[in-house]
């Protein structure tokens, strides 16, 4: 009895299917690892869920394309998935609003952990800002959770004393730069702007995070006039960049 | 004070391992003494000068010295302050490196020279700050309080030297654990001198058998008020002809040639000699300079009265030393130890701006040996509150509470 003959075309489809599955596995792993690194500073549970979502999404796409190689029609499947996605978006619009508001509040609404704010009938000290809500602790030691979407729609008053004066400049330097030397040069640069800064509060450099390859710092200054804030930040950023470049060149 | 504390804590098993990071421009990078590992930080000469300048400026501000007092805005915005910050950052980096290797349980930062280290350590492990110099809010200019307050908040606990300073710390707004622990000495170093040591001391400094001796033990610094007691002596010699003032002490680390190179002590000594000459009491004043421990013991033993004339004084451990020899003391009202003095009970107090009162009390005491003896005996009893055993117990309590 002759052996069944597998046509080249079928072989091609099977190989394509397997190749797409393999490629999907590789892409899912790479993207998952990258996302893990990006979300390093975020709560572990959030990172786990995010990685899982990416994994599912990549595999979904990969499996669909792989199945298409075997001759299955995926357009109906894609339509169903699209409808399901839309339904999920509508069901979770509040959640997504809060996520989006967190982004805008970081950029446009100036308050941070430690500040005391007033919004609607609530006022208290900000103890946490997470992707969903901002947590306040009131004078009566009540914990109030305010959805971030509120901050886009409502007036927020930052009642922290002298908060308008405080400027915090985040700085990232590589691990090979001598921190003591960098700090000394940075403070000397700030001294030249003394005229525009509150003399009672000399600049302070604080280490936020330390790793082998990089150090995250925050330079805190108190300005005299709010209308010069942008100019001061710009000048200091420029000075800091010069110092970093100079020190990196010296290392080489 | 801190080194003996650490040594004792190691010996008693309160701590298992101790590392000490400090500035030492000439010492080796690492050394071991009495079970404590010393790590030395050095600075290049320009940064050393800047650090020294800033350190002195902060010291003057805390002591409220009105002459040549620079404002915070002058000091904290100068490049020299960057050098002070640089030294602190170097120390903090060394500590962080050691912490990775050793995994410390607690950090104990000692005095204003290292104040920013707590902020720089970037760890939630407990940090204790020991403040030795005075902390009197009435003396500290308001513009300096913000600077202090910003760094104090980095510490989980601060120890000051007396109750009065504790109140000042709290009124500055410090919200952490605030404690006071009287400074302390190890009494085993202060022993009765031998007859020959006593004789040698008297011979070296021209002290005759019938001389009444007033002793001052303090480094040569205007803050220590040697000029006040010299002015007082000009009056005392009119009542007590055979009286000698022995001034023991020379410069601090800052004044040493190997230190930051300042010559404050030499300048002050010269000023004092001029004052003595102007008052015509050269025969009654002896500048003994630095004494070895055995010579110091002899000085205390031979003294009739000890005076602490400081214009400002964090505490005044020399009074405790004197009390160990049961000597009556006349103490400035501006020293931390003044809160342990009961006027007429275990000592006498005076205002350092009023040398006449000091002269009066000195003459009265020299004329009343019975009263002097009683003050000395009561002082000896009071001294027990400032001995190392008690110091170790109280400091350990603070540290262990944090752990």
Interface residues (C-beta under 8 A of the other chain):
Chain A: X179 X180 X181 X183 X184 X187 X188 X191 X194 X199 X200 X201 X202 X204 X206 X207 X210
Chain B: X72 X73 X76 X77 X78 X79 X81 X82 X83 X85 X86 X89 X90 X93 X96 X119 X120 X122 X143 X146 X147 X150
